Amino acid sequence: FGEVPEIIPIYLVHRPSNDIPYATLEEELIGNFVKYSVKDGKEINQLRRDSVAGQKCCAFQHWVYHHTEGNLLVTDMQGVGMKLTDVGIATCRKGYKGFKGNCSTSFIDQFKALHQCNMFCEILGLDSLQPKPRKPLSAPKSKPQPPAAPKKKTFGSTLKSKKSLPTSLLMNKPRCRKKGKNSQNLNYLFDPSVGPRPSRWK
């Protein structure tokens, strides 16, 4: 991981003879002063993303956010090189372990939405804060249908149903009934054993 960012200490000085009896002192930073992160969590220059110090500051923010379960965030990280000064702290609304930060709670949500992990986040074993892209839903595969059976060809007309004749017509021989004197016996038309047909019909 190499050199880590360092927040320089601030000293409180008591001056009883001065009109302002209390003052703070800190080490003088000489060099290019860079704001690696600001209170609203947005990018302000390329040094935050491209420089080693900027990437380590982002990884440090991620580490603190992870180990406090998203309840505390170090923000407003700025300074020269790896030496930082005047940082801010944001906590959830209820605070974190009795401590309340001096920044708005919305900065935590902004950091979660804007943070992009780098190689130092991976070295620290931190998971990405961005949701994983969902895989597009693929259409269900259709099952192959068995080939249809070939239709049988029919030639000519077919009878849908066969109606059987009454058994009385098959068993009984038709007979002609005599209705008058002039009626002739016509049974010979149906049964040759009746006898010869009348002579006048010959």
C-alpha positions in Angstrom: 0.0 0.0 0.0 2.9 2.3 0.7 2.7 5.7 2.3 -0.7 6.5 3.9 -2.4 9.9 4.2 -1.8 11.7 7.4 -4.0 14.2 9.1 -1.7 16.7 10.8 -2.6 17.6 14.4 -4.1 20.9 15.4 -2.9 22.5 18.7 -5.0 24.7 20.9 -3.1 27.6 22.4 -4.1 29.7 25.4 -3.1 33.4 25.2 -4.5 35.2 28.3 -3.1 38.6 27.5 -4.6 38.6 24.0 -8.1 39.9 23.2 -8.7 36.4 21.7 -7.3 34.2 24.4 -7.6 30.9 22.5 -6.2 30.1 19.1 -5.3 27.0 17.0 -2.0 26.2 15.5 -1.0 23.6 12.9 2.0 22.7 10.8 2.6 24.9 7.8 2.2 23.0 4.6 4.4 24.1 1.7 3.6 23.0 -1.8 0.6 22.5 -4.1 -2.5 22.6 -2.0 -5.1 20.2 -3.4 -8.7 19.4 -2.4 -9.0 15.7 -2.9 -12.6 15.6 -1.7 -15.0 18.4 -0.8 -18.1 18.4 1.4 -20.5 17.7 -1.4 -18.5 14.6 -2.6 -18.1 15.8 -6.2 -15.0 15.8 -8.3 -13.2 19.1 -8.5 -9.9 18.3 -10.3 -8.0 15.5 -12.0 -5.5 15.2 -9.1 -8.1 13.5 -7.0 -8.5 10.6 -9.4 -5.1 10.5 -11.1 -2.6 11.1 -8.3 -1.6 8.4 -5.8 -2.5 10.7 -2.9 -6.0 11.3 -4.3 -6.7 7.6 -4.9 -5.5 6.8 -1.4 -7.8 9.5 0.1 -10.7 8.0 -1.7 -9.8 4.5 -0.5 -9.5 5.8 3.1 -13.0 7.3 2.8 -14.3 3.9 1.5 -12.5 2.1 4.4 -14.0 4.3 7.1 -17.5 4.0 5.4 -17.2 0.2 5.3 -16.0 -0.3 8.9 -18.7 2.0 10.3 -21.4 0.3 8.3 -22.1 3.5 6.4 -22.7 5.6 9.5 -19.6 7.8 9.3 -17.6 9.4 6.5 -14.5 11.5 6.5 -14.9 14.3 4.0 -13.3 17.6 2.9 -9.9 15.9 2.6 -7.4 18.4 1.4 -3.7 19.2 1.9 -0.3 18.9 0.3 0.8 15.4 -0.8 0.0 12.9 1.9 -0.5 15.5 4.6 -4.1 16.5 5.1 -5.7 19.3 7.2 -9.0 20.6 8.3 -11.1 17.5 7.4 -14.8 17.2 8.0 -16.8 14.3 9.4 -20.4 13.4 8.4 -22.5 10.9 10.4 -26.0 9.5 10.2 -28.8 11.4 11.8 -28.6 9.5 15.1 -24.8 10.0 15.1 -22.2 7.2 15.5 -21.4 5.9 18.9 -22.5 9.1 20.6 -20.6 11.3 18.1 -22.2 13.7 15.6 -20.3 15.1 12.7 -20.1 18.7 11.4 -21.3 17.9 7.9 -24.7 17.2 6.5 -25.9 13.5 6.5 -26.6 13.8 2.8 -22.9 13.7 2.1 -22.9 10.0 3.0 -25.5 9.2 0.3 -23.6 11.3 -2.2 -20.4 9.5 -1.5 -22.0 6.1 -1.9 -23.5 7.2 -5.3 -20.3 8.9 -6.7 -17.4 6.8 -5.3 -15.5 4.7 -7.8 -13.2 2.1 -6.4 -9.5 2.1 -7.4 -6.6 -0.3 -7.0 -6.1 0.7 -3.3 -9.8 -0.2 -2.5 -9.0 -3.7 -4.0 -5.8 -4.0 -1.9 -7.9 -3.3 1.3 -10.4 -5.9 0.2 -13.3 -3.5 -0.1 -16.4 -4.3 -2.2 -17.7 -1.9 -4.8 -20.5 0.5 -3.6 -22.1 0.5 -7.0 -24.9 -2.0 -7.8 -23.9 -4.8 -10.2 -25.5 -4.5 -13.6 -28.3 -6.9 -14.1 -28.0 -9.5 -16.8 -30.6 -9.1 -19.6 -33.3 -11.6 -19.4 -33.1 -14.1 -22.2 -36.2 -15.5 -23.9 -37.0 -19.0 -22.8 -35.9 -21.7 -25.2 -38.8 -23.4 -27.0 -38.9 -27.2 -26.8 -38.6 -28.9 -30.2 -42.0 -30.2 -31.2 -42.2 -33.8 -32.7 -43.0 -34.0 -36.4 -46.6 -34.3 -37.3 -47.8 -37.6 -38.5 -48.5 -37.7 -42.3 -52.2 -37.6 -43.2 -53.7 -40.6 -44.9 -55.1 -40.0 -48.3 -58.6 -41.4 -49.0 -60.0 -42.2 -52.4 -63.7 -42.0 -53.1 -66.5 -41.3 -50.6 -66.6 -43.0 -47.3 -69.6 -43.9 -45.3 -69.7 -42.2 -41.9 -72.1 -44.7 -40.4 -73.9 -47.7 -41.5 -77.5 -48.1 -40.6 -78.6 -51.6 -40.1 -82.0 -52.7 -41.5 -84.7 -53.9 -39.2 -84.5 -57.6 -38.5 -88.2 -58.0 -39.4 -87.5 -57.1 -43.0 -84.6 -59.6 -43.2 -86.4 -62.5 -41.5 -90.0 -62.2 -42.8 -90.8 -62.8 -46.4 -93.1 -60.2 -47.9 -96.6 -61.3 -48.6 -99.4 -59.6 -50.6 -102.7 -59.4 -48.9 -106.0 -60.0 -50.8 -108.0 -56.9 -50.8 -110.7 -58.0 -53.2 -112.0 -60.7 -55.5 -110.0 -59.5 -58.5 -106.7 -59.3 -56.7 -104.2 -61.9 -57.7 -101.6 -63.7 -55.6 -98.4 -61.9 -56.1 -96.3 -64.1 -53.8 -94.6 -65.7 -56.8 -92.8 -62.4 -57.3 -91.0 -62.9 -54.0 -91.0 -66.7 -53.6 -90.8 -69.1 -56.6 -92.2 -72.0 -54.5 -95.6 -70.4 -54.4 -96.4 -71.7 -57.9 -96.6 -70.5 -61.4 -97.8 -67.1 -62.2 -101.3 -66.6 -63.7 -101.8 -67.8 -67.3 -103.1 -64.5 -68.4 -99.7 -62.9 -67.6 -97.9 -65.3 -69.8 
